[in-house]
Amino acid sequence: MSHALYQFSSGELRPIDWCDPRAGETLVADSWLVRDGRVVALDQHLERFRTSVGATTALERTTVEAFLHSVLHQLEGSGLWFPRIEAVATPGGPILRYRHRSAPEMTSQVILATTTDDPRKTPLVKGPDLDALLRLRTSVASLGASEAIMVDNLGAVVEGAYSTIVAWLGETEALAIVPHSTPRLPSITEHVVEEIAQQQGIPVYETTLRPEALENATVWVLSALHGIRQATRWIKGPVLSPDL
């Protein structure tokens, strides 16, 4: 995956040396898939970033807007990209960075494994926990899984390491989602799926999802990179339906 790193300085994005691309604590981050200049729900991704930066840093709103304006110019043209925007802590104060990345391989199916580990420190803000969540996802790879599903101390699904879980339960023909009151990242992809379902007259309801209650359910795993993936197997968990 090709990768170029930029820092926003003096009103423009400037390339910075690859030798230390991860210097500084990530305070906020967001990413999305770009296909030939088109992005699903780009405004929602930008607003989530604005809101989190405003809540966690002292960066001026005008600086953030100028940064985002510069980023949007980078998204023009053809190709498949998975860029990332960041607010990063440094000794001199927070800075804004942009990672111009080609998209990694995308898949339409995923194998899940449950974990009771929850390394998140800031579940409502994307960024600070990304490295810890990557380690969590990697920890289930030895089981044959490609995504780790966190459950709370009562066994209820919270979210995936890098994804959100929704389910089609039984014969209800309704979409079940984890309650929004659950401490989890506000998912842009989930919001888009909810909107489409409602436009098509499909009921959407919040409910506690426990793995053992998902026997024969159709489970979708949502993320900005992959969009909708169908869970085909849940290791040491429920047998999932292959159909919608």
N, C-alpha and C positions, 0 to 999 in steps of 0.2 A: 504494500500500500504506500503510494507516494505521499509525501508529507512535507509541507512548508510551514514555518512558524513565523508569525508577525507580532510585533508589539505596536500598540497605538501610542504615538508620541507626536507632539506638535501638530495635532490635527490630521495625521495620516498614519496609515499602516506601514511600518518599516520592517523589513526582514531582520531577524535576529539569528545569531549563531546557533547552529544545531548542537553545539557541544554540550549545552546545558538546557535542554528544552523544558525540563520539568522543575526548574528552580522556582521556589515559592509555593506556598500553600494555595490550593485552588479554593476560592471562596464561593464562586458561582460558576456554573458551566451549562451550556445547552448545545444541542446538536440536532441535525435533521438531514434527511436525504434530499439531494438535489439531482434531478434527472433532466438534463438539457435545459437548465435554468428554471425549472418548475419545482415548487416545494408545496407539500400538503400542509395547510394551516401554518404558514410561515408567520403570520401576524401573531398567532397565539404563542409560538415559540419565543418570538422577540419580546412579547409582553411578559411572559414568565421570567425571562432574563432580566428585563427592566425592574420588575417588582422585587425579585430576589436581590439584585444589586442595590436597589434603594433601601432594602430592609437590613442589609448586612455590611454595607460600606458607606463611606462618606463621599463617594464619587459624585460629581455634579451631574444632574440630569442632562444638561447640554453636552457634556463630554460623552456620556453614554450614547446619546442620540447621534452625535457626530461619528462615533465609533461604528454604530450599527449601519449608518449610511455608507461608510467606507466598506463595510463587510458586504453589503448588498451588491456593490459593484463587482466583488469577487465571484459572485454566484452566476454571473451572466455567461452565456455561451453554452457549448455542447459538453456532454460528458456526464458521468455518474460520480457524484461526490458526496462525502459525508463530513462536512466542515464542523468545527467546534469553536464556540466563542467562550471566553473565560474572563472572570475577574480574579486576579491573583494577588496574594499578599506579598509585599516586599518590605525590607527595612525602611524604605522611603515612602511607604504607603501603597494602597492598592493600585494595580495597573490593569489594563485591558489587553488581552491577547486574542489572536485569531489563528486557528490551525486549519490550513487548507489541505484536506485529506481526500484522496480517492476512496471510493466506497469499498469496504471489504466484501467478501463473498456473502450473498444473501440467500436465505433458505425459506422454504414455505412450511416446514415441519420442524418440530422440536421435541426432545425427550426431557422430562422433568424429574427432579428429585427434591424431596422435602428436606428442609434444614430448620432446626430450632435456633441456630446461631443468627444473631442480628447485630452486625457491626456498625449500624448506622448511628451517627451522632446528630445529624440534621435531616430527619426524614422528609421534611417539607421543602428542602432546598437542594436542588441538583448541583453537585460539584464536590463538596468536601468529602463525601463518602465513596466516590467513584472507584478509587484504588482498592479500598477495603471490599467493595462489592465485587470487583473483578476477582479478587482472591477467593471470595465466597463462591462465585460461579466456577472458578477453576477447581475448587475443592471437591465438586461433585462430578468432575469429568472422569475420575477413576471408576465411577459407578456406571459410566456410559451415558450420563446426562449432559445436556448442553445448556441447561438453565437451572438455577437453584431457586426454589420457592420458599420464602420465609413464612413461618407460621408463628403466631403469638403463643403465650403460655397456656392458652386454652385450646390450642390446636387449630385456630382459624387462620385462613390464608391472609397474609398482609400484602405482599407483592413479590415479584421476582427480583433477582439481583439487578437485572437490567430491563425489566419488563413489568407489565401489568396483566393480571389474569381476569378474564371474564368467562362465563359459562352459559351454555344452553342446557337447561335442566329438564329431563324427562320429556313429557308431551306438552309442556306449557307454551312452547313457541314464544317464549319471552327470554330476554337477555338479562342474566343475573350478574351484578357487579359487586365488588367489595365496597362496603359502606364508605362514603366520602369522609366520615368522621374518623376512620381508621388512620393512624399516623402513617401516611405514605405520600409519595410524590404525586402532585397533580399531573396526571398523564394527558398529554395533548392527543395522542392517538386514541385513547379511550374516549375522550370527549368527542372526537370526530366520529367514532363508531356509534356512540350514543345518539349524536345528531342524525346520522343516516338512518339508524333504526327508528327513531321517532318520526322522521319524514316518511318512512315506509309503513307507519302504523304498527310497528313492533313494540310491545311493552318493554320497558327497561325498569328494573327495580333493584334496590340495594338490599343485600342480604349477607349474612355470615356464610362464607364458603369454607367448609372443612373438607379436606381431601377425601375422607371416607364417605362423604355424602355426594361425591362426584362420580360414583360408579355409573358407567354407561352414559355419562354426560359428554357433550362436545365442549372441549375447553380450547379457548383461543388465548394466545400469548401475544400481547401487543407491545410494539416498540416503534420508535421513529425510524430506525434503520430498516427493519424487516416488514413493518406494517402489521398485517395479521398473519400469524403462523398458527397452524393447528397442532395441538399437543397430541402425539401419536402414542405415547407411553408415559406412564408415571411410575418410576422405579419404586418398588415397595409401597405402592399406592393403589389407587383405584384403576380398574380397567376402563379405558376411555372409549367413547364411541368414535368410529372412523368417519361418521357422517354428520352433516348439519341437520 
